Amino acid sequence: MMTFPELTALLDSAHRRWQLVGTPKRGIVIALDVEGRLFTVQDNLVLSRVNPEAIRGISTASQYLNPGGDGLWPAPEGSRCGFEYSTGSWRVPPSITSARWLPCDGAKPDHAKFCAEIDLINASGRGLPCLFSRDINIFGDEKVMTVLTVESIKYLGRKPITRPKTMIVPWSLCQFDYDKSCYLLAHNCLPGNVRDLYASTEDRQEWNNEGFIMPIATKERIQVAFSPAVTGIVFKNVSTGLCIHRTTGPAENGDEIDIADTPPDQEPTDQAVRFSAYSDPSGFMEIEAAGAMPDTVMPGQTLSLVVATKYYHEGNC
């Protein structure tokens, strides 16, 4: 696990701007020139996944360098409305990988807000000029810390957009390294509330009094999506005792959408997703939360997702 000084030295050596919200004992490092990713630090250790290659390098259409941390992307990922298929093949939009994030509000010791102008093109060729923002508040101490983030996408286009012709919601992707002891827990999850987006996980799914449980370690890509009936998801690392509990507020002024990575010639489904989790055979996973969209988004309208992410070790909570 990387330390706070090691992370900041890495960012400095790569000439990447960064800012600390909170302290190295309980805080967030926002990498302003690395997709605006948030890296959680607790007791001087970086809990988030860190990919040094991505921080030093540059993503291209042929190779995406995933930085780790906690990112804000637009959803859906796939379908004809998807933002990773504007060229027909999967790629992260250059407007995201090359975004220049800036402070856009007065910073306080445990609060800061950052913004970036990001123009998007979906798989149907529709352009959506946007302003992304991340409003960060930190609560608690070095033993139990909660990061409350308001993830927002403000639509800057001239004309209204309507669903299902065009769809967009904020999508928060929080990454961690895993080992064979790690598993995922979903609260208030029944069998009908979960579905696979990649390879089948049916043989590893279990249910108990806490809800849905699934081991994370995998030899193939897996991603599970949870309906709005699920109230929260938890990543647990038994080896280290680390727990990350992610919840969101109820959808306001709209409904959740399907975020799935489906081919760009397909229509989006009506299967709403509030939470999702992705696990990669390379050894990292994501706990994800997605926002909602009304039937019509007007010029200047902002779509927001309030995400609470709680970090603690077993025995401290």
Secondary structure, 3 states (H helix, E strand, C coil): CCEHHHHHHHHHHCCCCEEEEEECCEEEEEECCCCCEEEEEECCEECCCECHHHHHCCCCCCCCCCCECEEEEEECCCCCCCCCCCCCCCCCCHHHHCCCCEECCCCECCEEEEEEEEEEECCCCCEEEEEEEEEEEEEECCCEEEEEEEEEEEECCCCCEECCCCCCEEEEEEEEECCCCEEEEEECCCHHHEEECCCCCHHHCEEECCEEEEECCCCCCEEEEECCCCCEEEEEECCCCEEEEEEECCCCCCEECCCCCCCCCCCCCCCCCCEEEEEECCCEEEEEEECEECCEECCCCEEEEEEEEEEEECCCC
